[in-house]
Amino acid sequence: MSITNIVAIAMLSGSLQCPPANEAPSAVEAANASAPVTVQMPISVQAADNAGVVSAPVANPDTVTLEPLPSDTIKQADPATAKATDKNIIVVTARTGPPPGDPVEAVNEVSFVAVQAIDGAFVAPVAQGYEAAVPNPVRDGIHNVINNLDEPVVFVNFLLQLKIGRAFETVGRFAINSTVGVAGLLDVAKKKPFNLPHRSNGLAYTLGFYGVGPGPYLFLPLIGSTTIRDLFGRVVDLSLLPTAAGKPFADPIISASKGILSSIDDRVRNDEILTRVQQSGTPYAAMREYYLKKRQAEIDVLKGKRCNSDINLADLEFMDSLPTATSKPTAPAKPTVQSPAPAVP
């Protein structure tokens, strides 16, 4: 089949278009900043050894008083009912052990702290130097080459998902960008008249598409956020191109160079989200939540449940959470109302 025929078939395969989700940051506004505020907080505690601080911003901390409810009310308070009937009542329930889906949370957190330290001392400065020294058109060209080298993996997995139209689109992209696009430096295929955007895909997506769950969440050095399913898929994807194409992609130096460039490129392009994570009161929980929701959104796109994988950061529980008792806030301090409560996971 000629390149012309491939491109023609790819162009006939339409793509669902939808506007990206608009990020709308949440805020807690007081109806009257000058009026005294009384906060009643029935607290249901399941584990006495989990101690921490729950904070909530208020308009004027000088006019805030804490008025505990009677003991009989605290004992009988039902969290679901209280939340539904009175917005001024905050119910906090402690948990014991790691959260579902993260059975090795303690180990992951140690790895996360170590990786964040390395990122701050080495990776981030290298990425910032790369961004400052390399002109934007050159960075875009490197990004395009990396995407173009991944197209064979994308093609194979669209076939495995029986998405033949998308598979032909991917072949069309690869053919156009590898020739007219000068070995992938220019993403000609995404522009008119072709309109063939790059789509991420891999074995982990295929497994998720067919209902394989993510398995335990992991945070690993050199890899970062992943799951058992995603880690397995990543290993297979990385071995596909060297095995199928042979030299020069089978050369360890070539593979390592691609991996380093890809990591730096990802660090530059994801700097905003990483900054939001680091400024959160619970960075590890924020990273875990964002990664798992993003991956699920990408799989839902493949299943036709949504038209894009955009994540509204304002909907994430931990992304802009306040610091826990043991956290060191990196954002400017906010007025808070504090009450003894279990630490937020």
RACOR-V11606 format. One record per backbone hydrogen bond with DSSP energy under -0.5 kcal/mol. CO is the residue of the C=O (numbers start at 1). NH is the residue of the N-H. E is the energy in kcal/mol with one decimal. If there is no record, write none. Layout:
{{CO & NH & E} {CO & NH & E}}
//
This chain:
{{2 & 6 & -2.1} {3 & 7 & -2.7} {4 & 8 & -2.2} {5 & 9 & -2.5} {6 & 10 & -2.5} {7 & 11 & -2.4} {8 & 12 & -1.1} {9 & 13 & -0.5} {10 & 13 & -1.1} {12 & 14 & -1.0} {21 & 23 & -0.5} {22 & 24 & -0.6} {23 & 25 & -0.5} {27 & 29 & -0.6} {32 & 35 & -0.9} {37 & 39 & -0.5} {37 & 65 & -2.5} {38 & 40 & -0.6} {39 & 41 & -0.5} {39 & 67 & -1.5} {40 & 90 & -0.8} {42 & 44 & -0.5} {43 & 45 & -0.7} {44 & 46 & -0.5} {44 & 94 & -0.6} {47 & 50 & -1.1} {49 & 51 & -1.0} {52 & 341 & -2.2} {54 & 339 & -0.8} {56 & 337 & -1.0} {60 & 63 & -1.6} {61 & 64 & -1.1} {63 & 37 & -2.6} {65 & 39 & -1.7} {65 & 67 & -0.6} {66 & 68 & -0.6} {70 & 73 & -0.5} {70 & 74 & -1.9} {71 & 75 & -2.1} {72 & 76 & -1.6} {73 & 77 & -1.1} {77 & 79 & -0.6} {78 & 82 & -3.0} {79 & 83 & -2.2} {80 & 84 & -1.5} {81 & 85 & -1.9} {82 & 86 & -2.2} {86 & 89 & -1.3} {88 & 40 & -0.6} {88 & 90 & -0.5} {89 & 91 & -0.6} {90 & 92 & -0.5} {92 & 44 & -0.8} {99 & 102 & -1.8} {101 & 217 & -2.9} {102 & 105 & -1.2} {104 & 108 & -2.6} {105 & 109 & -2.7} {106 & 110 & -1.5} {107 & 111 & -2.2} {108 & 112 & -2.8} {109 & 113 & -2.6} {110 & 114 & -2.0} {111 & 115 & -2.7} {112 & 116 & -2.6} {113 & 117 & -1.8} {114 & 118 & -2.1} {115 & 119 & -2.8} {116 & 120 & -2.4} {117 & 121 & -1.9} {118 & 122 & -2.7} {118 & 123 & -1.3} {119 & 124 & -3.2} {122 & 126 & -2.1} {123 & 127 & -2.8} {124 & 128 & -2.8} {125 & 129 & -2.4} {126 & 130 & -2.6} {127 & 131 & -2.4} {128 & 132 & -2.2} {129 & 133 & -2.5} {130 & 134 & -2.3} {133 & 135 & -0.5} {135 & 139 & -2.2} {136 & 140 & -2.7} {137 & 141 & -1.8} {138 & 142 & -2.3} {139 & 143 & -2.4} {140 & 144 & -2.5} {141 & 145 & -2.2} {142 & 146 & -2.2} {143 & 147 & -2.2} {144 & 148 & -2.5} {145 & 149 & -2.1} {146 & 150 & -1.0} {147 & 150 & -0.5} {147 & 151 & -0.6} {148 & 151 & -0.9} {150 & 153 & -0.6} {150 & 154 & -1.9} {151 & 155 & -2.9} {152 & 156 & -2.3} {153 & 157 & -1.9} {154 & 158 & -2.0} {155 & 159 & -1.9} {156 & 160 & -2.1} {157 & 161 & -1.6} {158 & 163 & -2.8} {159 & 162 & -1.8} {162 & 164 & -1.0} {163 & 167 & -2.1} {164 & 168 & -2.3} {165 & 169 & -2.0} {166 & 170 & -2.3} {167 & 171 & -2.0} {168 & 172 & -2.6} {169 & 173 & -2.7} {170 & 174 & -2.5} {171 & 175 & -2.5} {172 & 176 & -2.6} {173 & 177 & -2.9} {174 & 178 & -1.9} {175 & 179 & -0.9} {176 & 179 & -0.5} {176 & 180 & -1.1} {176 & 181 & -1.8} {177 & 184 & -2.5} {178 & 183 & -1.0} {179 & 182 & -1.5} {181 & 185 & -0.6} {181 & 186 & -2.5} {182 & 185 & -1.8} {186 & 188 & -1.7} {188 & 191 & -1.4} {189 & 196 & -2.9} {191 & 194 & -1.2} {191 & 195 & -2.3} {195 & 197 & -0.6} {202 & 206 & -1.9} {203 & 207 & -2.9} {204 & 208 & -2.3} {205 & 209 & -2.7} {206 & 210 & -1.6} {207 & 212 & -2.8} {208 & 211 & -1.6} {214 & 229 & -2.1} {216 & 228 & -1.1} {218 & 226 & -2.3} {220 & 223 & -0.9} {220 & 224 & -3.7} {224 & 220 & -2.3} {226 & 218 & -3.1} {227 & 231 & -2.9} {228 & 232 & -2.1} {229 & 233 & -2.3} {230 & 234 & -2.3} {231 & 235 & -2.0} {232 & 236 & -1.9} {233 & 237 & -2.6} {234 & 238 & -2.5} {235 & 239 & -1.1} {236 & 240 & -1.0} {237 & 240 & -0.7} {237 & 241 & -0.8} {238 & 242 & -0.6} {239 & 243 & -1.7} {240 & 244 & -2.7} {241 & 245 & -3.1} {241 & 246 & -0.6} {242 & 246 & -1.4} {246 & 249 & -0.9} {246 & 250 & -1.0} {248 & 251 & -1.6} {251 & 255 & -2.4} {252 & 256 & -2.7} {253 & 257 & -2.3} {254 & 258 & -2.4} {255 & 259 & -2.2} {256 & 260 & -2.5} {257 & 261 & -2.5} {258 & 262 & -2.5} {259 & 263 & -2.1} {260 & 264 & -2.4} {261 & 265 & -2.6} {262 & 266 & -2.5} {263 & 267 & -2.2} {264 & 268 & -2.2} {265 & 269 & -2.3} {266 & 270 & -1.9} {268 & 271 & -1.1} {270 & 274 & -2.3} {271 & 275 & -2.3} {272 & 276 & -2.1} {273 & 277 & -2.1} {274 & 278 & -2.4} {275 & 279 & -1.8} {276 & 280 & -0.6} {277 & 280 & -1.0} {280 & 283 & -0.6} {281 & 324 & -0.8} {282 & 286 & -2.3} {283 & 287 & -2.6} {284 & 288 & -2.4} {285 & 289 & -2.5} {286 & 290 & -2.4} {287 & 291 & -2.5} {288 & 292 & -2.4} {289 & 293 & -2.2} {290 & 294 & -2.5} {291 & 295 & -2.6} {292 & 296 & -2.0} {293 & 297 & -2.2} {294 & 298 & -2.2} {295 & 299 & -1.9} {296 & 300 & -2.4} {297 & 301 & -1.7} {298 & 302 & -1.4} {299 & 303 & -1.7} {300 & 305 & -2.6} {300 & 306 & -0.8} {301 & 304 & -1.3} {311 & 313 & -0.9} {312 & 315 & -2.1} {313 & 316 & -1.3} {318 & 282 & -0.5} {318 & 321 & -1.3} {321 & 281 & -2.1} {324 & 327 & -1.1} {327 & 329 & -0.6} {335 & 58 & -0.5} {336 & 338 & -0.5} {337 & 56 & -0.6} {339 & 54 & -1.3} {341 & 52 & -1.5}}
//
